[in-house]
Amino acid sequence: MTPEPGSSVAPSLFAPLGPTYDRYSRLLSLGQDPRWRRFLVGRLDLRPNARVLDVATGTGAVALEIVRQHGCSVVGVDRSADMLAVARARIAARGLAPRIELHEARAEALPFADASFDALTVTYLLRYVDDPAATLRELARVVRPGGTVAMLEFGVPPASAVRALWELYVRLVLPFAGRLLSPGWHEVGRFLGPSIRGFEARLPLERQLELWSDAGLVDLHARRLSLGGGVVVWGKRG
């Protein structure tokens, strides 16, 4: 049975996959996931002395990309201790432990003071929280006025022909490919299509942007990538 979206889904589903997550997420996204993450980080306008919060940091891919592109310091948070263990090993192997610190925490209740960070990134999160509006308000709370908040999420392609190919991929190809990799990846392959489709139905992009505005974020932008398979939204704390 495919798990339902919710705050308890991500840790139980993805945490055991930490050691293979980056390799197979790249494979199963047909190489697009790293490209989307680079685009996300490219929306930030930062000085080298900036401090960035990376929420749902997972294995640290976005945190590492922030340091690579901007040379600043990063605090990464995730609720999965297993994912954070993989992130720590990756960061240490690159000699970047002094630049990236990691904490186990929930996005809905961040353990930081108001306006603590110059910018914030968040990846594949809103599908898994029970109250996206409250979570966005919490993310905005810890960013200084004028700081950028940028989010990466999966999307459903809007063009009918591309949507048909997307449906074929998530209904048939993704579960089959996951089965070839491992039982855990098979579950992910079965889960992602309904999860992405359901989130799009509950919170279409237009409604997401309204929630961003309600959270006090201004100068909003949204870009669909890879014909709509990925969506990056960014704006500034008002």
Rosetta silent file (secondary structure, phi, psi, omega in degrees, C-alpha in Angstrom):
SEQUENCE: MTPEPGSSVAPSLFAPLGPTYDRYSRLLSLGQDPRWRRFLVGRLDLRPNARVLDVATGTGAVALEIVRQHGCSVVGVDRSADMLAVARARIAARGLAPRIELHEARAEALPFADASFDALTVTYLLRYVDDPAATLRELARVVRPGGTVAMLEFGVPPASAVRALWELYVRLVLPFAGRLLSPGWHEVGRFLGPSIRGFEARLPLERQLELWSDAGLVDLHARRLSLGGGVVVWGKRG
SCORE:     score description
SCORE:     0.000 S_00000001
   1 L     0.000  132.334 -179.227    0.000    0.000    0.000 S_00000001
   2 L   -73.693  131.637 -179.784    1.390    3.399   -0.952 S_00000001
   3 L   -63.531  150.080  175.167    1.904    5.685    2.068 S_00000001
   4 L   -84.799  150.664  175.582   -0.257    8.784    2.377 S_00000001
   5 L   -60.199  152.074  178.185    1.356   12.233    2.436 S_00000001
   6 L   159.249  172.158 -172.831    1.944   13.650    5.889 S_00000001
   7 L   -67.251  -19.382 -178.123    4.493   14.711    8.428 S_00000001
   8 L   -93.720   -3.823 -171.163    5.468   11.135    9.311 S_00000001
   9 H   -75.912  -52.229 -170.294    6.089    9.927    5.760 S_00000001
  10 H   -58.085  -48.657 -178.306    9.457   11.365    4.775 S_00000001
  11 H   -60.486  -45.262 -176.279   11.597   10.086    7.686 S_00000001
  12 H   -70.656  -32.097 -175.968   10.300    6.526    7.538 S_00000001
  13 H   -82.140  -44.299 -171.135   10.392    6.305    3.750 S_00000001
  14 H   -98.062  -26.012 -174.240   13.653    8.033    2.886 S_00000001
  15 H   -54.047  -43.492 -179.401   15.860    7.718    5.976 S_00000001
  16 H   -67.213  -11.718 -174.647   17.070    4.162    5.215 S_00000001
  17 H   -95.345    4.659 -174.407   18.086    5.278    1.720 S_00000001
  18 H   -48.934  -48.911 -176.982   20.629    7.880    2.827 S_00000001
  19 H   -62.248  -25.159 -178.757   23.795    6.110    1.563 S_00000001
  20 H  -110.652    2.606 -169.204   22.333    5.718   -1.952 S_00000001
  21 H   -59.646  -51.037 -174.693   20.052    8.749   -2.016 S_00000001
  22 H   -65.290  -42.767 -178.313   22.106   11.138   -4.136 S_00000001
  23 H   -63.253  -47.424 -173.891   23.174    8.543   -6.681 S_00000001
  24 H   -83.539  -26.369  173.645   19.727    7.081   -7.278 S_00000001
  25 H   -66.769  -34.610  174.072   17.769   10.321   -7.038 S_00000001
  26 H   -65.054  -44.404 -179.702   19.979   11.559   -9.875 S_00000001
  27 H   -64.375  -49.521 -174.715   19.304    8.377  -11.822 S_00000001
  28 H   -72.686  -21.081  174.941   15.550    8.262  -11.234 S_00000001
  29 L   -91.417   10.289 -179.151   15.133   11.966  -12.057 S_00000001
  30 L    57.468   37.292  176.714   16.971   11.366  -15.348 S_00000001
  31 L    82.312    3.511 -173.510   19.766   13.643  -14.183 S_00000001
  32 H   -85.171  -30.559 -175.333   17.491   16.594  -13.415 S_00000001
  33 H   -56.032  -48.098  177.721   17.632   16.687   -9.605 S_00000001
  34 H   -62.295  -35.886  178.510   21.230   18.049   -9.384 S_00000001
  35 H   -63.984  -42.306  178.661   20.402   20.602  -12.075 S_00000001
  36 H   -64.042  -40.242 -179.449   17.347   21.799  -10.131 S_00000001
  37 H   -65.413  -39.509  177.136   19.389   22.102   -6.938 S_00000001
  38 H   -62.988  -41.287  178.472   22.019   24.207   -8.714 S_00000001
  39 H   -63.552  -42.909  177.918   19.282   26.486  -10.065 S_00000001
  40 H   -54.949  -52.227 -177.534   17.775   26.798   -6.581 S_00000001
  41 H   -65.418  -30.507  178.214   21.071   27.875   -5.053 S_00000001
  42 H   -67.354  -13.294  178.135   21.661   30.245   -7.953 S_00000001
  43 L   -78.452  -11.701 -177.864   18.605   32.288   -6.857 S_00000001
  44 L   -84.693  138.531  175.334   20.515   33.420   -3.764 S_00000001
  45 L  -114.844  101.777 -167.527   22.416   36.703   -3.801 S_00000001
  46 L  -131.381  149.430  169.245   24.957   36.341   -1.019 S_00000001
  47 L   -91.669  158.630 -179.171   28.190   37.748    0.310 S_00000001
  48 L   -58.914  -23.467 -179.763   30.928   35.351    1.492 S_00000001
  49 L   -92.658   10.150 -179.537   30.183   36.258    5.134 S_00000001
  50 L   -71.553  159.709  177.677   26.493   35.391    4.798 S_00000001
  51 E  -124.647  122.610 -173.409   24.808   32.719    6.916 S_00000001
  52 E  -118.661  139.688  173.467   22.255   30.486    5.195 S_00000001
  53 E  -101.994  125.867  176.858   19.776   28.002    6.636 S_00000001
  54 E  -108.788  108.377 -175.455   19.180   24.893    4.518 S_00000001
  55 E   -93.769  142.757 -172.269   15.945   23.218    5.633 S_00000001
  56 L    58.187   49.433 -173.076   15.305   19.543    4.851 S_00000001
  57 L   -66.992  -24.394  177.732   19.014   19.342    4.094 S_00000001
  58 L    58.784 -122.630 -179.459   18.950   15.540    3.785 S_00000001
  59 L   -86.971   10.140  173.724   22.363   14.332    2.662 S_00000001
  60 L    86.205   12.792 -175.510   23.676   17.890    2.422 S_00000001
  61 H   -62.619  -44.692 -179.694   23.592   18.306   -1.357 S_00000001
  62 H   -70.737  -40.878  178.134   22.149   21.827   -1.299 S_00000001
  63 H   -57.774  -44.323  178.084   24.328   22.904    1.628 S_00000001
  64 H   -64.177  -38.105  179.760   27.432   21.802   -0.266 S_00000001
  65 H   -68.362  -35.212  176.606   26.237   23.598   -3.391 S_00000001
  66 H   -61.602  -45.651  178.405   25.696   26.817   -1.416 S_00000001
  67 H   -63.719  -41.228 -178.921   29.284   26.717   -0.206 S_00000001
  68 H   -63.069  -44.478 -176.250   30.507   25.901   -3.718 S_00000001
  69 H   -79.864  -35.711 -168.228   28.621   28.764   -5.370 S_00000001
  70 H  -119.696  -15.421  176.734   28.782   31.428   -2.670 S_00000001
  71 L    68.428   19.132 -177.043   31.560   30.501   -0.236 S_00000001
  72 L  -101.609 -175.877  179.413   29.457   31.343    2.814 S_00000001
  73 E   -95.247  151.563 -174.969   28.535   29.395    5.942 S_00000001
  74 E  -133.992  141.285  167.983   25.502   27.118    6.100 S_00000001
  75 E  -113.215  122.053  178.949   23.383   25.600    8.838 S_00000001
  76 E  -106.652  136.951  176.716   21.540   22.503    7.689 S_00000001
  77 E  -127.563  145.070  176.278   18.533   21.048    9.497 S_00000001
  78 E  -156.351  153.031  179.346   16.655   17.810    8.940 S_00000001
  79 L   -88.983   -4.634 -178.511   14.418   15.625   11.096 S_00000001
  80 L  -100.283  113.300  176.272   16.168   12.422    9.968 S_00000001
  81 H   -63.894  -33.673  179.718   19.221   11.438   12.011 S_00000001
  82 H   -64.416  -45.654  178.418   20.083    8.846    9.359 S_00000001
  83 H   -64.064  -41.202  179.799   20.186   11.422    6.574 S_00000001
  84 H   -63.842  -32.847  177.265   22.217   13.802    8.727 S_00000001
  85 H   -63.526  -40.730  176.525   24.783   11.064    9.378 S_00000001
  86 H   -65.597  -41.996  179.365   25.302   10.722    5.625 S_00000001
  87 H   -61.176  -43.287 -179.781   25.518   14.504    5.290 S_00000001
  88 H   -60.834  -41.107 -179.932   28.169   14.730    8.026 S_00000001
  89 H   -65.488  -42.914  179.308   30.305   12.116    6.302 S_00000001
  90 H   -63.070  -44.430 -177.922   30.034   13.896    2.930 S_00000001
  91 H   -66.143  -43.008  178.717   30.841   17.272    4.448 S_00000001
  92 H   -63.762  -39.484 -179.454   33.804   15.929    6.419 S_00000001
  93 H   -62.701  -26.179  179.061   35.186   14.160    3.335 S_00000001
  94 L   -95.798    4.070  179.143   35.280   17.531    1.564 S_00000001
  95 L    68.489   27.298 -174.477   36.909   19.290    4.507 S_00000001
  96 L  -109.706   12.762  179.148   33.917   21.594    4.930 S_00000001
  97 L   -56.124  -35.106  177.668   32.883   20.788    8.491 S_00000001
  98 L   -68.149  -18.813 -176.157   33.964   24.286    9.644 S_00000001
  99 L   -98.918  -20.991 -175.377   31.616   25.856    7.052 S_00000001
 100 E  -128.426  117.552  174.363   28.533   23.648    7.437 S_00000001
 101 E  -108.773  148.497 -173.980   26.924   22.776   10.764 S_00000001
 102 E  -124.029  143.345  178.896   24.046   20.324   11.028 S_00000001
 103 E  -137.978  144.448  172.198   21.137   20.029   13.450 S_00000001
 104 E   -87.686  117.095 -176.539   18.291   17.583   13.874 S_00000001
 105 L  -162.625  159.350  177.646   15.123   19.691   13.898 S_00000001
 106 L   -94.567  141.502  178.412   11.668   19.997   12.396 S_00000001
 107 H   -63.569  -27.561 -177.851   10.904   22.706    9.850 S_00000001
 108 H   -74.193  -14.411 -178.204    7.648   23.448   11.674 S_00000001
 109 H  -148.361   75.768 -175.364    9.532   24.495   14.840 S_00000001
 110 L   -73.670  135.729 -176.347   13.007   25.762   14.009 S_00000001
 111 L   -86.102   48.775 -177.176   15.325   26.208   17.015 S_00000001
 112 L  -135.382  152.840  179.485   16.569   29.630   15.923 S_00000001
 113 L   -72.983  163.867  176.338   15.767   33.217   16.811 S_00000001
 114 L   -57.427  143.604  173.220   13.897   35.570   14.519 S_00000001
 115 L    55.631   37.911 -177.494   15.941   37.010   11.619 S_00000001
 116 L   -81.927  -17.896 -170.616   18.925   34.730   12.328 S_00000001
 117 E  -127.435  151.623  178.542   19.843   34.047    8.692 S_00000001
 118 E   -81.150  -19.639  179.409   20.624   36.017    5.548 S_00000001
 119 E  -164.581  166.827 -179.128   18.818   33.490    3.337 S_00000001
 120 E  -146.346  137.503  171.539   17.056   30.138    3.460 S_00000001
 121 E  -119.012  151.102  179.134   16.699   27.207    1.082 S_00000001
 122 E  -148.244  135.636 -170.856   14.219   24.358    1.390 S_00000001
 123 E  -128.606  123.890  172.938   13.949   21.248   -0.745 S_00000001
 124 L    51.070   52.741 -175.618   11.047   18.828   -1.240 S_00000001
 125 L  -112.278  -48.189 -165.233    9.380   19.727    2.054 S_00000001
 126 H   -61.719  -24.113  177.352    5.852   21.120    1.744 S_00000001
 127 H   -64.991  -20.765 -171.509    4.359   17.831    0.524 S_00000001
 128 H  -106.013    0.400 -179.166    5.251   16.280    3.872 S_00000001
 129 L  -102.691  151.471 -177.249    4.034   18.849    6.392 S_00000001
 130 L   -76.518  -27.380 -177.610    0.536   18.943    7.847 S_00000001
 131 L  -134.440   87.360 -178.511    0.198   22.744    7.641 S_00000001
 132 H   -58.073  -36.879 -178.659    2.131   24.281    4.712 S_00000001
 133 H   -63.722  -46.958  179.004    0.966   27.810    5.548 S_00000001
 134 H   -65.224  -36.107  179.211    2.243   27.626    9.129 S_00000001
 135 H   -65.837  -41.713  177.509    5.491   26.030    7.947 S_00000001
 136 H   -63.147  -38.282  176.852    6.117   28.838    5.465 S_00000001
 137 H   -63.159  -39.137  178.827    5.534   31.393    8.218 S_00000001
 138 H   -67.443  -39.918  176.913    8.087   29.573   10.376 S_00000001
 139 H   -62.792  -44.449 -179.149   10.637   29.512    7.544 S_00000001
 140 H   -65.298  -32.825 -176.279   10.154   33.234    6.901 S_00000001
 141 H   -56.379  -38.508 -171.782   10.463   34.019   10.624 S_00000001
 142 L   -89.392    3.224 -179.851   14.152   33.067   10.839 S_00000001
 143 E  -103.296  137.561  179.955   15.227   35.107    7.766 S_00000001
 144 E   -67.145  153.878  174.494   16.235   38.737    8.094 S_00000001
 145 E   -55.572  132.547 -177.202   14.174   41.381    6.247 S_00000001
 146 E    89.941  -11.404  179.205   15.348   41.510    2.639 S_00000001
 147 E   -77.513  153.358 -176.213   16.800   37.993    2.787 S_00000001
 148 E   -90.681  138.375  168.823   15.886   35.431    0.126 S_00000001
 149 E  -115.090  128.374 -177.481   13.815   32.304    0.699 S_00000001
 150 E  -133.493  135.865 -174.927   14.031   29.745   -2.124 S_00000001
 151 E  -129.150  138.919  171.648   12.211   26.422   -2.454 S_00000001
 152 E  -112.298  133.618  176.655   12.549   23.413   -4.754 S_00000001
 153 E  -145.582  156.025  170.594    9.637   21.039   -5.225 S_00000001
 154 E   -68.602  156.346  176.567    8.507   18.466   -7.766 S_00000001
 155 L  -137.235  167.855  173.493    5.793   19.539  -10.172 S_00000001
 156 L  -104.201  121.533 -177.995    3.272   18.106  -12.591 S_00000001
 157 L   -56.247  132.457 -176.942    3.938   19.280  -16.168 S_00000001
 158 L   -77.894  -29.101 -178.576    1.094   21.566  -17.307 S_00000001
 159 L   -71.718  133.480 -171.617    1.244   20.763  -21.057 S_00000001
 160 H   -60.620  -40.813 -178.373   -1.048   17.828  -21.869 S_00000001
 161 H   -67.175  -42.347  178.842    1.423   15.928  -24.059 S_00000001
 162 H   -69.596  -36.595  177.634    4.233   16.245  -21.512 S_00000001
 163 H   -60.358  -39.468  179.188    1.804   15.417  -18.706 S_00000001
 164 H   -62.958  -41.159  178.049    0.949   12.152  -20.472 S_00000001
 165 H   -67.875  -39.111  177.589    4.626   11.197  -20.630 S_00000001
 166 H   -60.953  -44.715  179.555    5.081   12.211  -16.985 S_00000001
 167 H   -61.685  -41.349  177.786    2.142    9.999  -15.976 S_00000001
 168 H   -61.003  -42.386 -177.708    3.624    7.081  -17.879 S_00000001
 169 H   -67.304  -47.849 -174.652    6.940    7.574  -16.142 S_00000001
 170 H   -76.391  -25.720 -179.081    5.631    7.897  -12.577 S_00000001
 171 H   -82.786  -35.334 -172.680    3.006    5.145  -12.924 S_00000001
 172 H  -117.519  -54.220 -172.531    5.122    2.512  -14.663 S_00000001
 173 H   -68.907  -46.857 -175.314    8.789    3.346  -15.156 S_00000001
 174 H   -62.757  -47.577  176.756    9.567    4.803  -11.716 S_00000001
 175 H   -63.432  -38.509  179.997    8.155    1.895   -9.676 S_00000001
 176 H   -66.287  -44.129  178.824    9.789   -0.653  -11.991 S_00000001
 177 H   -63.583  -39.968  177.195   13.172    1.094  -11.836 S_00000001
 178 H   -62.412  -38.206  178.899   12.885    1.341   -8.060 S_00000001
 179 H   -62.162  -35.565  179.216   12.163   -2.377   -7.827 S_00000001
 180 H   -68.255  -26.423 -176.174   15.413   -3.085   -9.678 S_00000001
 181 H   -84.236  -52.346 -178.409   17.378   -1.016   -7.153 S_00000001
 182 L  -175.963  163.545  175.943   16.024   -2.178   -3.785 S_00000001
 183 H   -59.215  -38.471  179.454   12.793   -2.716   -1.835 S_00000001
 184 H   -64.043  -43.705  178.336   13.173    0.743   -0.296 S_00000001
 185 H   -70.060  -27.697  173.524   13.544    2.439   -3.642 S_00000001
 186 H   -62.749  -42.860  177.249   10.584    0.440   -4.935 S_00000001
 187 H   -61.967  -42.539  177.322    8.455    1.994   -2.190 S_00000001
 188 H   -61.721  -43.201  179.433    9.743    5.450   -3.143 S_00000001
 189 H   -61.434  -35.223  177.559    8.980    4.743   -6.798 S_00000001
 190 H   -76.051  -30.763 -173.887    5.415    3.795   -5.914 S_00000001
 191 H   -80.055  -38.014 -166.617    4.984    6.732   -3.564 S_00000001
 192 H   -63.471  -45.882 -178.111    6.284    9.694   -5.555 S_00000001
 193 H   -56.556  -56.365  177.771    3.707    9.890   -8.354 S_00000001
 194 H   -59.927  -35.869  179.803    0.630    9.961   -6.079 S_00000001
 195 H   -64.346  -48.263 -179.128    2.432   12.264   -3.649 S_00000001
 196 H   -66.178  -44.604 -179.518    3.365   14.828   -6.305 S_00000001
 197 H   -62.960  -43.185  179.840   -0.019   14.608   -8.025 S_00000001
 198 H   -65.837  -40.356  178.901   -1.897   14.957   -4.748 S_00000001
 199 H   -63.864  -42.178  179.147    0.141   17.963   -3.637 S_00000001
 200 H   -61.658  -37.484  178.847   -0.471   19.705   -6.965 S_00000001
 201 H   -70.109  -40.391 -178.787   -4.201   19.112   -6.557 S_00000001
 202 H   -73.429  -40.837 -175.082   -4.255   20.371   -2.961 S_00000001
 203 L  -134.920   77.555  175.048   -1.930   23.313   -3.487 S_00000001
 204 L   -59.374  160.503 -172.696   -1.543   24.398   -7.122 S_00000001
 205 H   -54.163  -39.654 -179.779    1.317   26.796   -7.747 S_00000001
 206 H   -60.073  -40.741  179.032   -0.967   29.837   -7.685 S_00000001
 207 H   -71.287  -36.122  175.433   -2.195   28.906   -4.221 S_00000001
 208 H   -58.616  -42.961 -179.623    1.349   28.227   -3.022 S_00000001
 209 H   -64.520  -34.252  174.963    2.325   31.747   -4.046 S_00000001
 210 H   -63.247  -40.404  178.024   -0.603   33.102   -2.036 S_00000001
 211 H   -65.440  -37.940  176.200    0.707   31.251    1.015 S_00000001
 212 H   -60.494  -45.609  179.521    4.154   32.719    0.429 S_00000001
 213 H   -63.110  -42.430  178.494    2.641   36.197    0.325 S_00000001
 214 H   -61.995  -28.032  179.604    0.606   35.516    3.477 S_00000001
 215 L   -81.118    2.073  178.150    3.874   34.491    5.201 S_00000001
 216 L    91.000   16.669  179.103    5.307   37.965    4.546 S_00000001
 217 E   -97.720  137.876 -173.772    7.393   37.099    1.486 S_00000001
 218 E  -127.848  175.920 -179.834    7.484   39.575   -1.369 S_00000001
 219 E    52.190   53.279 -171.776    8.961   39.965   -4.859 S_00000001
 220 E   -82.052  142.878  176.687    7.894   36.397   -5.627 S_00000001
 221 E  -136.093  150.591  174.874    9.079   34.387   -8.626 S_00000001
 222 E  -140.663  136.773  179.196    8.348   30.857   -9.810 S_00000001
 223 E  -132.775  123.381  172.751   10.103   28.882  -12.516 S_00000001
 224 E   -85.479  130.837 -177.960    9.041   25.515  -13.885 S_00000001
 225 E  -113.804  154.708  176.620   12.077   23.450  -14.882 S_00000001
 226 H    52.711   49.538  177.874   12.422   20.417  -17.145 S_00000001
 227 H    64.293   19.511  176.560    9.032   21.040  -18.788 S_00000001
 228 H   107.139   -1.770 -179.730    7.412   21.355  -15.371 S_00000001
 229 L   -70.389  -22.463  175.183    8.851   18.326  -13.582 S_00000001
 230 E  -129.494  150.264  179.418   10.550   20.619  -11.073 S_00000001
 231 E  -133.980  129.044  173.361    9.424   23.960   -9.640 S_00000001
 232 E  -115.928  128.455  175.953   11.562   26.582   -7.924 S_00000001
 233 E  -118.881  137.823  176.915    9.877   29.429   -6.025 S_00000001
 234 E  -148.111  154.452  179.028   11.789   32.280   -4.467 S_00000001
 235 E  -166.676 -175.694 -177.431   11.126   35.640   -2.850 S_00000001
 236 E  -117.999  148.741  175.347   12.330   38.021   -0.171 S_00000001
 237 E   -70.088  123.249 -178.785   11.368   38.487    3.445 S_00000001
 238 L   -72.765    0.000    0.000    9.363   41.704    3.626 S_00000001
